[in-house]
Every structure is written in structure tokens, then in C-alpha cells.
Amino acid sequence: MKIYFVFLLTLLTNTTFGQEPSATRITKHIHKLASDKMQGRGTGSPENAKAARYVEKYFKKYGLKPLGTDGYYQSFTAKVRRVVVPDSLRKAANVIGFLDNGAPYTIVIGAHYDHLGLGRQGSSLDSLPQGKIHNGADDNASGVAGLLEIAHYFTKNGVKEPYNFLFMAFGAEELGLQGSRYFLNNPTLPLDKLNFMVCMDMIGRYNPDRGVGIGGYGTSDTWPIVFKGAESSIKFFTDRAGNGGSDNAAFYAKQIPVLFFHTGGHPDYHKPSDDPDKIDAKAEEAILRLEIKLLLTALQQPKMTFTPVK
């Protein structure tokens, strides 16, 4: 009887808490995406395509519906504006998975999966970048890990939520938000059906003195309601602006409310030293738990109205 009780308790625990964000899974995702073998995931590289397939694998595993133009993929041509060389036009793609809850409106969860490759496409802050692997563990393997964890939660929690979810891994963000802008100009879901967008870019280097910043607080009058009484084991603060930082800016430009999660800059930003061993996976887990709390509150609100931030 005792053994049966322990088994039942374990089963219930796994069912109840197994979908929660996990530092172990976060670490696994980041070490995979930001390993030296991935050669910095530069746009147009075989390793960038491999990173896209990694995201696709988990979208399939979690049962998300493909919502690209070719399965999960929405392909486009990215332009490298900083150099004029034969490879200044590169193949790129967004990876898009849809959680269909039969609802009229959809929430977008996004993160970019590209980085600077071997330092030849511009934006590196290293003094001699060319030929050096820019692993991009924080920027933005950390955000992709968050994307996959949020997808894991909402596909495994056993609840049919009142909104659908569109999970998007954007390509070519480092070349000027090209993936998110391409989607918004060529949407695979009508833009008037989107409620709001949540972006994660660089959420792996939590500084307890600063806390995690959450931008976009001023992009809808509903956000103060969502944040009211929100508590977390990690420190956080809000910023009203929604038009900077990452792919959230592209959605803001289309008058879609946004939130942008970011743990701030650090000396390894856009350098070859942005490595997986510097990520605080436990803090990222706590950040994602806060994000889920906010999402669960937002799910109970009517469709948001966009507010421009002056």
C-alpha cells in the first residue's frame, strides 16, 4: 500500500509540476545551441539551419501545428548590409509552431536563434572578430531555451487556454530584425488576430543588483492590471517603452502590444566570450516562472488595446 501511495504521489507530482520550467532543460538547450560545433549560428550557415532544425524537433515533440509556409519554416532572403561580398544575400528562415486552442485571438511568444557566426557579418565588439566563434549563449540561446520552455509548459499543462499561442524562433535578428519584419509583412496568421507579443532576448545573465527588465509595460493599458500583485523569487522592474531591444520592436511598429524580457548588457555581449558556462540557468528558470505567471493573468483579460509610448 505504501509503495502504491508513493507511486501515485510521484505520478501526480510529475503531472502537476513536470511542465514547469526546468534549469536542467534550459542548460541542455543552451549548451546545444551555443556549442563550438554550432559555429555561432551565423545567418545562412549550415549551423544556423541546424539550430532551426533543433527548434523544429521540439515543436514537433510538443505537438505544435506547423504554421510556416513550408511546414514549420517560413523562408526568406536576409541581407548583410555591412559588407558587399558574394554572400551578402543569405538564406534564412523563421520557425513557427501554433498551439490551437480554438480561440479567436493568439498570443505570440518569440526569440531569435541566430547570432554572429564567425564574426564576419558585422556587429561583433571584439577587436579582431573574423574567424572567431561567437557562441551567443546569452544572445540568444538563452531566449530560445525560454521559448522552448514556455512552449513545453502550455502544451503539457492540460488546460485549454482562452487564447491560442504562436511560438516563433526568428531568423536574422542580428542583421536588423529581418525575420520578425518578414513575418509581419507576410503573416501566416492575420495580424488582427494577434493579441500581444512576448519577446525573450538575453535572459541568461541575471544580475541580482539590477534584476530582469521587462519592457513594453506602456504598450497597453492592460499591462498594469496583469502586473498588479505579481511576485517572484527574482528581482524585476518594468519599462514603458516597447520599440527597442529586439524583435518586439517590429511588433510594436505594427501597433501590437509587447513585453520584452532582458537581463541586461555585460562585457561578453557580441564577443566570442559569450559562452554557455556563464549562464545562470536557475535564475532563468525563475524568470520563466514569472513570465508564465504574467501570461496566466493576461489570459484572463480581454484582447488588449495597443497604446503608443511617447
Secondary structure, 3 states (H helix, E strand, C coil): CHHHHHHHHHHHHHHHHCCCCCHHHHHHHHHHHCCHHHHHHECCCHHHHHHHHHHHHHHHHCCCEECCCECCEEEEEEECCCCCCCCCEEEEEEEEEEECCCCCCEEEEEEECCECCCCCCCCCCCCCCCCCCCCCHHHHHHHHHHHHHHHHHHHHCCCCCCCEEEEEEECCHHHCCHHHHHHHHCCCCCHHHEEEEEEECCCCCCCCCCCEEEECCCCECCHHHHHCCCCCCCCEEEECCCCCCCCHHHHHHCCCCEEEEECCCCCCCCCCCCCHHHCCHHHHHHHHHHHHHHHHHHCCCCCCCECCCC
